[in-house]
Amino acid sequence: MPETATPNNQYLRGYLAWLRNEKQYSELTVENYARDLRHLFDLAADTTLDQLRIHHIRRFIAQLHSQGLGGRSLARMLSAWRGFFTYLIRDHGLTDNPCAGLRAPKSPKSLPQALSPDETIRLVEIPTDTPEAIRDKAMFELFYSSGLRLAELVSLDPAQLDMIAGEVRVTGKGSKTRIVPLGQYAIAALRNWLSIREQIAKPDETALFVGKRGLRISPRVVQLRLGYWGVKQGITSKVHPHLLRHSFATHVLQSSGDLRAVQEMLGHASISTTQVYTHLDFQYLSKIYDDAHPRAKKKAK
């Protein structure tokens, strides 16, 4: 159903348009902002935006935390709310940002999950006996070959691929562009897909990957296809796009030890974000040590 023309929804539409047009955020990111802001509207109920104060926001965060929302999710939500009020102060005359200075409660740090190399290979080596499977294999190989985010993959056009140089030009967070290597398996899978893409894509569609209707594939379809193939290929972990990104980073770091290179390929603004993979690598090395060292598990007499 269409949204009613309440002041909140009018402000929201303006803010989302600003995120798209001025900040150049991806549609997936804009949808996440919209969802977080609708949470704010629901929690505020009859309290208008200009009446909200810091004690209201503290109570909202406490409510969401009590419902099981973790620290990272709350921090993201609080950031979206803070940015929204900054926009309202600048463009709509509000005088107070009730989110200023607030921090979300901390939650225990959890390491990103990664597949083993054998599991990853089993996942991407799917049978290519249908056009849909040929497309899926190309998407999965590209995820694992280049460590792309979901939004980056669905926004790709064929012109961003350079098969000869073995590179893909990616537009990531904050509209930052980076060049990422393409592996030989990804190149082969992409060539296979491109050879049949025109049979499925609408004549004026520019997307690299398209769905059944011939239009740019949606993030949700990619998630569903990965989940489907994860089960079909016997992967016990819940398979999702970021799992392949985590696996890419972990396996490259295990092989090369080059943290700075992994940072560049992932498109992380800060190397501290990439350093989480050093913990995964240490876990891997510890397991190898425990399994291989003759005195690792023996108690001293």
BAFI-3210 file (N, C-alpha, C; in Angstrom, 3 decimals, decimal comma, padded with zeros to 6 digits):
// residues 301
n [1|2|3|4|5|6|7|8|9|10|11|12|13|14|15|16|17|18|19|20|21|22|23|24|25|26|27|28|29|30|31|32|33|34|35|36|37|38|39|40|41|42|43|44|45|46|47|48|49|50|51|52|53|54|55|56|57|58|59|60|61|62|63|64|65|66|67|68|69|70|71|72|73|74|75|76|77|78|79|80|81|82|83|84|85|86|87|88|89|90|91|92|93|94|95|96|97|98|99|100|101|102|103|104|105|106|107|108|109|110|111|112|113|114|115|116|117|118|119|120|121|122|123|124|125|126|127|128|129|130|131|132|133|134|135|136|137|138|139|140|141|142|143|144|145|146|147|148|149|150|151|152|153|154|155|156|157|158|159|160|161|162|163|164|165|166|167|168|169|170|171|172|173|174|175|176|177|178|179|180|181|182|183|184|185|186|187|188|189|190|191|192|193|194|195|196|197|198|199|200|201|202|203|204|205|206|207|208|209|210|211|212|213|214|215|216|217|218|219|220|221|222|223|224|225|226|227|228|229|230|231|232|233|234|235|236|237|238|239|240|241|242|243|244|245|246|247|248|249|250|251|252|253|254|255|256|257|258|259|260|261|262|263|264|265|266|267|268|269|270|271|272|273|274|275|276|277|278|279|280|281|282|283|284|285|286|287|288|289|290|291|292|293|294|295|296|297|298|299|300|301]
n.u [000,838|000,445|002,390|001,014|000,563|002,038|003,790|006,183|006,650|006,957|009,287|010,966|010,964|012,231|014,742|015,701|015,851|017,887|020,008|020,249|020,765|022,622|024,500|024,972|024,340|023,858|020,917|020,220|021,443|020,026|017,474|017,932|018,396|015,863|014,285|015,355|014,676|011,926|011,489|012,133|010,027|007,843|008,435|008,389|005,754|003,098|004,638|006,094|008,754|010,228|009,836|011,204|013,639|016,843|016,376|014,179|015,261|017,165|015,426|014,137|016,269|016,888|014,523|014,601|016,955|016,204|014,496|016,135|017,852|021,106|024,298|025,701|023,697|022,075|023,843|024,127|021,508|021,185|023,063|021,847|019,547|020,748|021,980|019,699|018,411|020,358|020,110|017,467|017,844|019,494|017,983|015,287|014,741|014,799|016,051|017,436|019,420|018,560|020,016|022,646|025,817|025,061|025,659|025,471|024,677|027,367|028,142|029,187|032,150|032,025|033,586|033,790|032,197|033,605|033,843|035,523|038,310|037,746|034,955|034,107|034,895|033,310|030,817|030,870|031,279|028,976|026,551|026,165|023,683|021,462|020,261|019,862|021,436|023,941|024,217|024,133|026,466|028,417|027,970|028,598|031,249|032,396|031,860|033,493|035,983|036,653|035,823|033,486|030,945|027,404|025,730|027,517|027,938|025,360|025,023|026,740|027,762|028,316|030,364|032,119|033,809|037,009|038,183|040,524|042,630|042,023|040,419|038,018|036,050|034,865|032,234|032,066|031,195|030,243|030,539|033,069|035,549|037,177|039,706|039,609|041,119|040,326|039,829|040,895|038,933|036,616|036,607|036,220|033,662|032,161|032,458|031,044|028,476|028,016|027,822|025,253|023,661|022,226|020,041|018,280|018,225|016,496|016,236|017,175|018,428|021,077|022,424|024,835|024,097|020,994|017,538|014,739|012,878|014,368|015,458|017,653|019,125|017,830|018,994|017,796|017,079|019,596|020,515|018,659|019,243|021,866|021,417|019,817|021,592|023,549|022,358|021,796|024,342|025,330|026,377|026,870|026,820|024,927|024,468|025,344|025,674|027,734|029,192|030,741|032,358|033,718|035,042|036,668|038,419|039,616|040,904|042,689|044,283|045,346|046,920|048,677|049,343|049,267|048,025|047,442|046,992|044,688|042,945|042,766|041,565|039,114|038,014|037,992|037,874|039,433|042,241|041,868|039,370|039,809|041,502|040,186|040,241|042,732|042,485|040,853|042,662|044,630|043,233|043,006|045,713|046,320|044,760|045,995|048,455|047,753|046,855|049,105|051,553|053,820|053,905|051,852|049,373|050,010|050,313|052,639|054,889]
n.v [-001,197|002,333|004,863|006,986|010,553|011,752|014,123|012,906|010,863|012,431|013,847|011,648|010,668|012,798|012,722|010,177|010,524|012,400|010,843|009,033|010,698|012,728|011,596|009,298|006,686|003,122|001,336|-000,712|000,085|002,440|001,392|000,062|002,239|003,410|001,442|001,471|004,041|003,970|002,350|004,180|006,038|004,420|003,849|006,411|007,109|009,128|011,300|014,105|014,711|017,043|017,221|015,206|014,126|013,553|011,717|010,330|008,933|007,353|005,677|004,370|002,933|001,276|-000,224|-001,615|-003,051|-004,705|-006,327|-007,986|-007,012|-006,623|-005,038|-004,099|-003,849|-001,960|000,192|000,779|001,527|003,748|005,440|005,904|007,271|009,536|010,752|011,384|013,314|015,283|016,031|017,064|019,271|020,830|021,228|021,534|023,097|022,105|022,235|020,651|017,762|014,830|012,510|013,037|012,378|009,997|006,526|003,192|000,217|-001,998|-005,074|-008,517|-009,176|-010,824|-013,135|-012,991|-015,504|-018,108|-020,177|-023,317|-023,858|-026,172|-026,455|-024,075|-024,358|-026,542|-025,322|-023,365|-024,852|-025,661|-027,559|-026,635|-026,687|-025,307|-022,071|-020,403|-021,629|-021,340|-018,566|-018,301|-019,675|-018,000|-015,682|-016,616|-017,468|-014,998|-013,548|-015,012|-014,921|-012,204|-010,983|-009,398|-007,119|-007,663|-005,596|-004,417|-006,397|-006,787|-004,344|-004,246|-003,713|-005,132|-003,648|-003,002|-005,071|-006,366|-008,630|-009,341|-008,085|-009,199|-008,074|-006,299|-003,430|-001,816|-000,169|000,915|001,360|004,678|005,581|005,005|003,954|000,960|-001,235|-004,642|-007,865|-010,488|-013,898|-016,868|-018,867|-017,430|-015,746|-017,607|-018,591|-016,242|-015,598|-017,722|-017,158|-014,619|-015,350|-016,279|-014,386|-012,379|-013,747|-013,719|-011,216|-008,058|-005,974|-003,319|-003,474|-002,898|-004,309|-006,596|-009,041|-010,631|-011,246|-013,581|-012,072|-010,601|-008,253|-006,200|-008,136|-008,724|-007,992|-009,730|-012,001|-013,001|-013,715|-015,742|-017,632|-018,368|-019,515|-021,675|-023,201|-023,714|-025,562|-027,594|-028,338|-029,461|-027,935|-027,281|-024,946|-021,882|-020,356|-017,272|-014,118|-012,489|-014,388|-015,603|-013,443|-013,110|-015,564|-015,347|-013,244|-014,426|-016,710|-015,597|-014,114|-016,139|-017,437|-015,461|-013,606|-010,876|-008,201|-005,556|-005,677|-007,243|-005,483|-003,448|-004,865|-005,587|-003,133|-001,681|001,193|001,618|-000,032|-001,302|-002,440|-004,566|-006,090|-007,941|-010,317|-011,302|-012,486|-014,654|-015,998|-016,591|-018,385|-020,485|-021,144|-021,927|-024,220|-025,861|-026,085|-027,415|-029,824|-030,793|-030,461|-032,343|-032,065|-030,457|-031,095|-032,570|-033,091|-031,657|-033,568]
n.w [000,000|-000,688|000,983|003,502|003,377|005,602|007,753|008,672|006,758|004,495|005,132|005,263|002,606|001,319|002,556|001,826|-000,920|-000,983|-000,011|-002,125|-004,385|-003,699|-001,876|-003,212|-002,500|-002,549|-003,711|-001,980|000,432|000,907|001,311|003,718|005,426|005,308|006,544|009,160|009,953|009,896|012,068|014,070|013,759|014,453|017,137|018,229|017,962|018,717|019,315|017,975|015,586|016,166|018,839|020,050|022,371|023,975|026,049|025,138|022,947|024,255|025,668|023,545|022,385|024,534|024,656|022,192|022,579|024,687|023,342|022,024|020,062|018,888|019,763|017,460|015,516|016,765|016,902|014,184|013,603|015,277|014,139|011,660|012,489|013,652|011,442|009,980|011,593|011,486|008,821|008,942|010,603|009,006|006,624|007,249|009,449|012,110|015,481|017,233|017,757|018,898|019,055|019,268|020,578|021,775|022,434|021,279|023,194|023,947|022,342|022,584|020,724|017,677|015,569|011,996|010,086|008,115|005,212|004,746|002,489|000,919|001,244|000,084|-002,588|-003,263|-003,113|-005,172|-007,446|-009,100|-011,023|-014,402|-015,972|-016,749|-017,898|-015,670|-013,706|-014,879|-014,735|-011,915|-011,126|-012,248|-010,713|-008,118|-008,376|-008,941|-006,592|-004,787|-006,040|-006,057|-003,732|-003,376|-002,170|-001,649|-002,689|-004,441|-006,340|-007,544|-008,762|-010,877|-014,300|-017,584|-018,815|-016,842|-016,495|-017,234|-019,070|-020,344|-018,954|-016,566|-014,488|-012,417|-012,209|-009,465|-007,759|-004,601|-001,105|-000,234|-002,797|-003,746|-005,996|-006,915|-008,209|-008,732|-008,719|-011,078|-010,911|-012,737|-012,842|-012,297|-014,520|-016,605|-015,922|-016,097|-018,823|-019,902|-018,934|-020,122|-022,743|-023,040|-021,931|-023,362|-024,297|-022,230|-020,959|-021,035|-023,964|-023,494|-021,065|-018,848|-016,927|-015,526|-014,332|-014,550|-013,700|-013,937|-015,336|-017,006|-016,105|-014,045|-011,527|-008,259|-004,906|-003,058|-004,550|-005,213|-002,657|-002,042|-004,033|-003,377|-000,874|-001,644|-003,275|-001,410|000,342|-001,512|-002,322|-000,095|002,032|005,361|006,883|007,140|004,150|002,743|000,940|002,169|003,471|001,505|000,855|003,290|003,294|001,027|001,916|004,168|003,101|001,235|002,963|004,571|002,694|001,728|003,733|003,532|004,757|004,058|001,300|001,226|002,510|000,540|-001,582|-000,468|-000,101|002,259|004,302|006,528|007,931|010,311|010,220|008,543|010,036|011,602|010,269|010,740|013,179|012,559|010,954|012,813|014,422|012,602|012,207|014,812|015,048|013,144|014,390|016,788|015,731|014,441|015,839|017,770|020,554|021,279|022,457|024,597|028,037|030,278|032,209]
ca.u [000,000|001,249|002,515|000,205|001,374|002,300|005,059|007,316|006,899|007,471|010,690|011,687|011,155|013,254|016,044|016,128|016,248|019,201|020,991|020,453|021,256|023,789|025,483|025,194|024,253|023,182|019,502|020,159|021,770|018,899|016,392|018,278|018,129|014,404|013,781|015,768|013,933|010,532|011,529|012,080|008,671|006,966|008,735|007,986|004,283|002,487|005,609|006,623|010,209|010,819|009,659|012,048|014,818|017,800|015,821|013,318|016,108|017,711|014,374|013,912|017,393|016,718|013,431|015,083|017,950|015,473|013,844|017,146|018,701|022,490|024,995|026,037|022,455|021,646|024,768|023,766|020,227|021,431|023,762|020,844|018,715|021,562|022,110|018,389|018,185|021,289|019,448|016,316|018,365|020,040|017,040|013,884|014,592|014,889|017,143|018,081|019,640|018,478|020,914|024,034|026,546|024,598|026,318|024,713|025,340|028,317|027,836|030,429|032,650|031,983|034,395|033,028|032,289|034,154|033,870|036,844|038,540|037,040|033,522|033,887|035,007|032,104|029,687|030,911|031,315|027,624|026,318|025,652|022,823|020,374|020,731|019,860|022,606|025,125|024,288|024,468|027,880|029,195|027,851|029,303|032,686|032,802|031,880|034,646|037,208|036,975|035,431|032,551|029,730|026,199|025,293|028,485|027,725|024,119|025,091|027,717|027,429|029,402|031,460|033,049|034,700|038,108|038,577|041,905|043,492|041,631|040,053|036,670|035,983|033,748|031,867|031,719|030,580|030,667|030,814|034,500|035,823|038,424|039,939|039,813|041,478|039,404|040,511|040,645|037,651|035,571|036,597|035,597|032,232|031,563|032,377|029,950|027,227|027,848|027,473|023,799|022,946|021,313|018,822|017,419|018,129|015,731|017,142|017,776|018,944|022,542|022,988|025,580|023,275|019,561|016,639|013,884|012,160|015,305|015,879|018,741|018,783|017,691|019,798|017,065|017,173|020,949|020,536|017,874|019,956|022,990|020,866|019,369|022,735|024,246|021,700|021,926|025,738|025,686|027,097|026,118|026,657|023,957|025,252|024,847|026,720|028,873|030,001|031,744|033,307|034,571|035,879|037,693|039,414|040,330|041,764|043,786|045,185|046,056|047,904|049,651|049,730|049,351|046,810|047,175|046,416|043,311|042,193|042,503|040,632|037,798|037,497|037,845|038,489|040,425|042,821|041,363|038,226|040,343|042,303|039,407|040,600|043,953|042,038|040,452|043,880|045,292|042,480|043,378|047,077|046,273|044,232|047,066|049,460|047,217|046,752|050,367|052,731|053,816|053,789|050,828|048,263|050,507|050,560|053,989|054,905]
ca.v [000,000|003,559|005,527|008,180|011,765|012,353|014,870|011,984|010,200|013,435|014,035|010,427|010,631|013,783|012,256|009,049|011,094|013,020|009,753|008,478|011,643|013,477|010,692|008,216|005,398|002,077|001,166|-001,584|000,902|003,360|000,592|-000,178|003,493|003,575|000,511|001,945|005,260|003,590|001,909|005,399|006,580|003,542|004,026|007,757|007,127|010,455|012,357|014,605|014,680|018,198|017,078|014,132|014,545|012,470|010,678|009,480|008,049|006,354|004,698|003,572|002,001|000,276|-001,111|-002,495|-003,955|-005,704|-007,235|-008,883|-006,397|-006,565|-003,762|-003,638|-003,424|-000,721|001,249|001,135|002,229|005,046|006,238|006,320|008,298|010,736|011,385|011,909|014,563|016,275|016,490|017,891|020,545|021,597|021,545|021,697|024,010|021,554|022,876|019,746|016,374|014,068|011,344|013,493|011,927|008,698|005,323|001,949|-000,730|-002,881|-006,505|-009,290|-009,234|-012,150|-013,195|-013,382|-016,921|-018,366|-021,571|-023,864|-023,860|-027,290|-026,134|-022,993|-024,934|-027,351|-024,411|-022,647|-025,804|-026,176|-027,988|-025,535|-027,329|-024,385|-020,678|-019,872|-022,184|-020,700|-017,246|-018,458|-020,026|-016,786|-014,799|-017,178|-017,413|-013,600|-013,263|-015,634|-014,496|-010,788|-010,500|-008,290|-006,996|-007,976|-004,411|-004,193|-007,400|-006,580|-003,077|-004,339|-003,791|-005,832|-002,748|-002,890|-006,224|-006,388|-010,037|-009,458|-007,718|-009,975|-007,096|-005,757|-002,105|-001,903|001,030|000,437|002,289|006,055|005,767|004,857|002,952|000,216|-002,279|-005,907|-008,940|-011,574|-015,173|-017,561|-019,586|-016,419|-015,302|-018,664|-018,626|-015,016|-015,753|-018,658|-016,438|-013,555|-015,944|-016,531|-013,310|-011,657|-014,541|-013,524|-009,804|-007,143|-005,318|-002,080|-003,701|-002,772|-005,063|-007,820|-010,186|-010,350|-012,279|-014,257|-011,091|-009,907|-006,996|-006,322|-009,058|-008,058|-008,605|-010,830|-013,191|-013,531|-014,373|-016,982|-018,598|-018,876|-020,426|-022,884|-024,008|-024,157|-026,797|-028,601|-028,775|-030,115|-027,049|-027,287|-023,565|-021,071|-019,674|-015,958|-013,439|-012,023|-015,548|-015,773|-012,329|-013,478|-016,697|-014,764|-012,504|-015,359|-017,597|-014,795|-013,765|-017,363|-017,780|-014,411|-012,838|-009,460|-007,571|-004,323|-006,047|-007,679|-004,251|-002,786|-005,651|-005,539|-001,765|-001,147|002,509|001,523|-001,375|-001,918|-003,267|-005,779|-006,850|-009,035|-011,555|-011,845|-013,369|-015,898|-016,659|-017,133|-019,586|-021,523|-021,565|-022,634|-025,562|-026,606|-026,365|-028,443|-031,099|-031,257|-030,419|-033,556|-031,766|-029,427|-031,522|-033,428|-032,406|-031,836|-034,445]
ca.w [000,000|-000,692|002,268|003,680|003,268|006,908|007,753|008,804|005,483|003,564|005,497|004,914|001,150|000,986|003,042|000,993|-002,214|-000,769|000,075|-003,468|-005,387|-003,242|-001,279|-004,179|-001,825|-003,322|-003,353|-000,810|001,600|001,115|001,905|005,116|006,140|005,407|007,557|010,480|010,294|010,198|013,465|014,880|013,695|015,235|018,562|018,642|017,974|018,542|019,591|016,709|015,509|016,830|020,287|020,560|023,117|024,190|026,921|024,305|022,150|025,186|025,960|022,336|022,260|025,603|024,244|021,122|023,171|025,480|022,385|021,470|019,049|019,352|019,758|016,106|014,863|017,415|016,485|012,813|013,665|015,900|013,130|010,671|013,135|013,840|010,134|009,601|012,325|010,931|007,598|009,306|011,125|007,892|005,543|007,664|010,570|013,458|016,217|018,187|017,340|020,153|019,002|019,387|021,759|022,290|021,936|021,466|024,108|023,293|022,361|022,423|019,358|017,062|014,361|010,810|009,734|006,777|004,775|004,454|001,030|000,276|001,213|-000,877|-003,936|-003,479|-003,312|-006,458|-008,564|-009,298|-012,403|-015,233|-016,960|-017,097|-017,926|-014,299|-013,015|-015,479|-014,096|-010,501|-011,003|-012,526|-009,550|-006,962|-008,658|-008,835|-005,149|-004,131|-006,708|-005,890|-002,412|-003,534|-001,373|-002,415|-003,443|-005,515|-007,388|-008,303|-009,492|-011,963|-015,714|-018,298|-019,167|-015,717|-016,538|-018,202|-019,082|-020,810|-017,829|-015,390|-013,461|-012,398|-011,577|-008,517|-007,003|-003,271|-000,164|-000,425|-004,230|-004,015|-007,028|-006,767|-009,201|-008,025|-009,656|-011,438|-011,067|-014,007|-012,777|-012,425|-015,919|-017,412|-015,596|-016,630|-020,283|-020,155|-018,692|-021,105|-024,035|-023,094|-021,225|-024,243|-024,473|-021,068|-020,605|-021,870|-024,923|-022,987|-019,709|-018,817|-015,798|-015,802|-013,914|-014,641|-013,211|-014,914|-016,146|-017,875|-015,494|-013,072|-010,465|-006,965|-003,832|-002,411|-005,405|-005,043|-001,350|-002,118|-004,871|-002,590|000,128|-002,352|-003,685|-000,211|000,775|-002,564|-002,384|001,162|002,956|006,626|007,338|006,402|003,117|002,364|000,159|002,954|003,834|000,448|001,017|004,424|002,892|000,144|002,705|005,037|002,321|000,683|004,054|004,961|001,669|001,445|004,916|003,172|005,271|003,310|000,006|001,490|002,761|-000,740|-002,382|000,165|-000,127|003,612|004,479|007,604|008,052|011,544|009,819|007,918|010,995|012,177|009,574|011,334|014,258|011,909|010,495|013,990|014,782|011,638|012,526|016,091|014,803|012,481|015,415|017,685|015,023|013,869|016,701|018,619|021,976|021,446|023,325|025,676|029,295|030,818|033,400]
c.u [000,876|001,276|001,591|001,122|001,500|003,590|006,273|007,666|007,416|008,945|011,535|011,964|012,249|014,641|016,576|016,552|017,621|020,295|021,295|021,217|022,537|024,884|025,820|025,209|023,525|021,745|019,351|020,449|020,623|017,727|016,667|018,045|016,625|013,823|014,118|014,978|012,464|010,429|011,417|010,665|007,709|007,174|008,287|006,474|003,770|003,435|006,225|008,148|010,854|010,658|010,563|013,299|015,674|017,235|014,847|014,171|016,732|016,676|014,120|015,018|017,277|015,618|013,912|016,105|017,264|014,756|014,844|018,027|020,103|023,113|025,280|024,799|021,967|022,538|024,444|022,479|020,401|022,142|022,788|019,962|019,479|021,712|020,808|018,122|019,143|020,714|018,284|016,753|018,832|018,967|015,619|013,720|014,566|016,125|017,928|018,239|019,654|019,386|022,374|024,644|026,129|025,381|025,424|025,428|026,244|027,840|029,142|030,851|032,604|032,788|033,519|033,260|032,866|034,058|035,315|037,067|037,788|035,538|033,232|033,930|033,771|030,895|029,702|030,927|029,956|027,447|025,666|024,802|021,595|020,946|020,825|021,083|023,900|025,319|024,730|025,940|028,765|029,149|028,689|030,812|033,206|032,851|033,187|035,966|037,640|036,512|034,430|031,469|028,534|025,768|026,225|028,242|026,482|024,162|026,039|027,062|028,577|030,602|032,494|034,024|035,788|038,692|040,044|042,876|043,196|041,276|038,573|036,705|034,708|033,501|031,325|031,061|031,140|031,041|032,301|034,711|037,152|038,499|040,322|040,167|040,336|040,218|040,107|039,310|036,481|035,472|035,904|034,081|031,513|031,447|031,203|028,601|026,985|027,452|025,971|022,991|021,899|020,027|017,806|017,176|017,228|016,697|017,846|018,346|020,474|023,208|023,775|024,733|021,806|018,771|015,761|013,167|013,083|015,785|016,980|018,304|018,733|018,587|019,109|017,155|018,556|021,056|019,816|018,606|021,157|022,511|020,439|020,552|023,553|023,684|021,955|023,347|026,236|026,517|026,280|025,912|025,557|024,727|024,570|025,982|027,933|029,759|031,081|032,775|034,274|035,534|037,001|038,803|040,261|041,322|042,933|044,790|045,986|047,168|049,028|050,185|049,771|048,054|046,436|046,542|044,961|042,426|041,808|041,449|039,227|037,182|037,244|038,551|039,606|040,946|042,346|040,152|038,707|041,033|041,526|039,796|041,920|043,602|041,574|041,674|044,616|044,571|042,867|044,771|047,121|045,777|045,293|048,131|048,987|047,186|048,117|051,536|052,723|053,639|052,662|049,782|048,715|050,776|051,983|053,918|055,533]
c.v [001,251|004,191|006,735|009,393|012,466|013,166|013,949|011,332|011,178|013,716|012,833|010,365|011,614|013,331|011,115|009,527|011,746|011,960|009,179|009,451|012,361|012,557|009,517|006,848|004,401|001,935|000,284|-000,800|001,849|002,615|000,309|001,066|003,675|002,673|000,996|003,176|004,969|003,013|003,120|005,960|005,741|003,738|005,383|007,901|008,551|011,605|012,816|014,670|015,854|018,156|016,002|014,695|013,312|011,364|009,772|008,453|006,972|005,261|003,791|002,514|000,899|-000,715|-002,121|-003,501|-005,060|-006,713|-008,137|-008,299|-006,198|-005,191|-003,224|-003,136|-002,103|000,447|001,722|001,963|003,637|005,983|006,756|007,426|009,615|011,496|012,021|013,242|015,660|016,880|017,419|019,243|021,432|022,091|021,858|022,429|023,412|022,124|021,913|018,363|015,518|012,843|011,733|012,990|010,587|007,562|004,121|001,061|-001,672|-004,320|-007,264|-009,343|-010,666|-012,105|-013,573|-014,843|-017,057|-019,853|-022,036|-023,797|-024,978|-027,012|-025,070|-023,524|-025,773|-026,466|-023,796|-023,594|-026,473|-026,606|-026,870|-026,097|-026,505|-022,967|-020,065|-020,358|-021,595|-019,311|-017,346|-018,780|-018,807|-015,829|-015,314|-017,142|-015,978|-013,157|-013,761|-015,178|-013,098|-010,188|-009,362|-008,303|-007,314|-006,791|-004,131|-005,157|-007,094|-005,284|-003,127|-004,334|-004,505|-004,948|-002,614|-004,067|-006,013|-007,799|-010,210|-009,169|-008,544|-009,082|-006,752|-004,435|-002,032|-000,544|000,583|001,494|003,690|006,376|005,712|003,707|002,271|-000,836|-003,552|-006,994|-009,920|-012,849|-015,879|-018,316|-018,616|-015,938|-016,331|-018,701|-017,402|-015,075|-016,663|-017,966|-015,376|-014,101|-016,213|-015,396|-012,638|-012,429|-014,253|-012,041|-009,037|-006,383|-004,079|-002,237|-003,707|-003,643|-006,281|-009,043|-009,797|-011,536|-012,836|-013,280|-010,289|-008,575|-007,256|-007,182|-008,320|-008,734|-009,812|-012,114|-013,825|-014,288|-015,717|-018,044|-019,188|-019,862|-021,750|-023,786|-024,481|-025,474|-027,914|-029,176|-029,330|-029,277|-026,939|-025,884|-022,890|-020,192|-018,356|-015,206|-013,012|-013,176|-015,800|-014,649|-012,622|-014,603|-016,231|-014,112|-013,447|-016,197|-016,835|-014,456|-014,982|-017,692|-016,760|-013,712|-011,341|-008,746|-006,329|-004,623|-006,484|-006,463|-003,565|-003,536|-005,630|-004,148|-001,205|000,201|002,460|000,099|-002,064|-002,794|-004,598|-006,673|-007,974|-010,362|-012,131|-012,763|-014,712|-016,702|-017,286|-018,398|-020,751|-022,058|-022,347|-024,060|-026,437|-027,022|-027,507|-029,808|-031,678|-031,337|-031,593|-033,265|-030,774|-029,814|-032,379|-032,608|-032,696|-032,680|-033,714]
c.w [000,000|000,682|002,318|003,740|004,622|006,825|007,833|007,471|004,429|003,842|005,063|003,416|000,718|001,385|002,175|-000,392|-002,102|-000,695|-001,304|-004,372|-004,971|-002,700|-002,198|-003,513|-002,711|-002,850|-002,117|000,462|001,925|001,757|003,372|005,966|006,347|006,489|008,968|010,906|010,563|011,608|014,394|014,911|014,535|016,727|019,060|018,739|017,741|018,866|018,273|016,762|016,237|018,350|020,894|021,215|023,411|025,070|026,165|023,555|023,035|025,469|024,756|022,189|023,310|025,242|023,199|021,647|023,956|024,592|021,665|020,396|019,611|019,196|018,377|015,377|015,446|017,019|015,071|012,801|014,222|014,929|012,070|011,240|013,253|012,515|009,668|010,300|011,860|009,651|007,924|009,853|009,977|006,932|006,005|008,997|011,956|014,158|017,096|017,565|018,596|020,188|019,229|020,692|022,312|021,643|022,192|022,475|023,340|023,375|022,156|020,968|018,842|015,776|013,165|010,478|008,332|006,476|004,657|002,946|000,308|000,175|000,164|-002,304|-004,252|-003,771|-004,708|-007,655|-008,748|-010,751|-013,206|-016,367|-017,327|-017,167|-016,525|-013,533|-013,567|-014,875|-012,643|-010,303|-011,244|-011,338|-008,391|-007,162|-008,514|-007,375|-004,527|-004,737|-006,277|-004,562|-002,439|-002,455|-002,272|-003,275|-004,612|-006,668|-008,215|-009,117|-010,689|-013,343|-016,439|-018,610|-018,053|-015,641|-017,582|-018,170|-019,485|-019,664|-016,584|-014,219|-013,548|-011,646|-010,749|-007,880|-005,654|-002,418|-000,368|-001,852|-004,567|-004,998|-006,742|-007,879|-008,456|-009,045|-009,889|-011,602|-012,350|-013,996|-012,909|-013,871|-016,811|-017,179|-016,154|-018,156|-020,657|-019,992|-019,770|-022,477|-024,160|-022,475|-022,109|-024,513|-023,373|-020,782|-021,564|-022,784|-024,370|-021,578|-019,723|-017,758|-016,269|-015,486|-013,908|-014,096|-014,316|-015,835|-017,058|-017,349|-014,469|-011,895|-009,128|-005,931|-003,206|-003,236|-005,265|-003,718|-001,394|-002,930|-004,131|-001,537|-000,474|-002,682|-002,480|000,299|-000,235|-002,630|-001,051|002,112|004,237|007,179|006,530|005,429|002,739|001,667|000,974|003,404|002,780|000,501|002,164|004,036|001,969|000,975|003,549|004,246|001,691|001,772|004,518|003,972|001,558|002,689|004,671|003,551|004,457|001,951|000,168|001,766|001,460|-001,540|-001,798|000,116|001,250|003,716|005,512|007,704|009,321|011,249|009,265|008,941|011,668|011,533|010,075|012,490|013,700|011,486|011,671|014,474|013,887|011,965|013,842|015,925|014,133|013,496|016,325|017,026|014,664|014,845|017,682|020,103|022,286|022,473|024,496|026,915|029,766|032,068|034,560]
res [m|p|e|t|a|t|p|n|n|q|y|l|r|g|y|l|a|w|l|r|n|e|k|q|y|s|e|l|t|v|e|n|y|a|r|d|l|r|h|l|f|d|l|a|a|d|t|t|l|d|q|l|r|i|h|h|i|r|r|f|i|a|q|l|h|s|q|g|l|g|g|r|s|l|a|r|m|l|s|a|w|r|g|f|f|t|y|l|i|r|d|h|g|l|t|d|n|p|c|a|g|l|r|a|p|k|s|p|k|s|l|p|q|a|l|s|p|d|e|t|i|r|l|v|e|i|p|t|d|t|p|e|a|i|r|d|k|a|m|f|e|l|f|y|s|s|g|l|r|l|a|e|l|v|s|l|d|p|a|q|l|d|m|i|a|g|e|v|r|v|t|g|k|g|s|k|t|r|i|v|p|l|g|q|y|a|i|a|a|l|r|n|w|l|s|i|r|e|q|i|a|k|p|d|e|t|a|l|f|v|g|k|r|g|l|r|i|s|p|r|v|v|q|l|r|l|g|y|w|g|v|k|q|g|i|t|s|k|v|h|p|h|l|l|r|h|s|f|a|t|h|v|l|q|s|s|g|d|l|r|a|v|q|e|m|l|g|h|a|s|i|s|t|t|q|v|y|t|h|l|d|f|q|y|l|s|k|i|y|d|d|a|h|p|r|a|k|k|k|a|k]
***
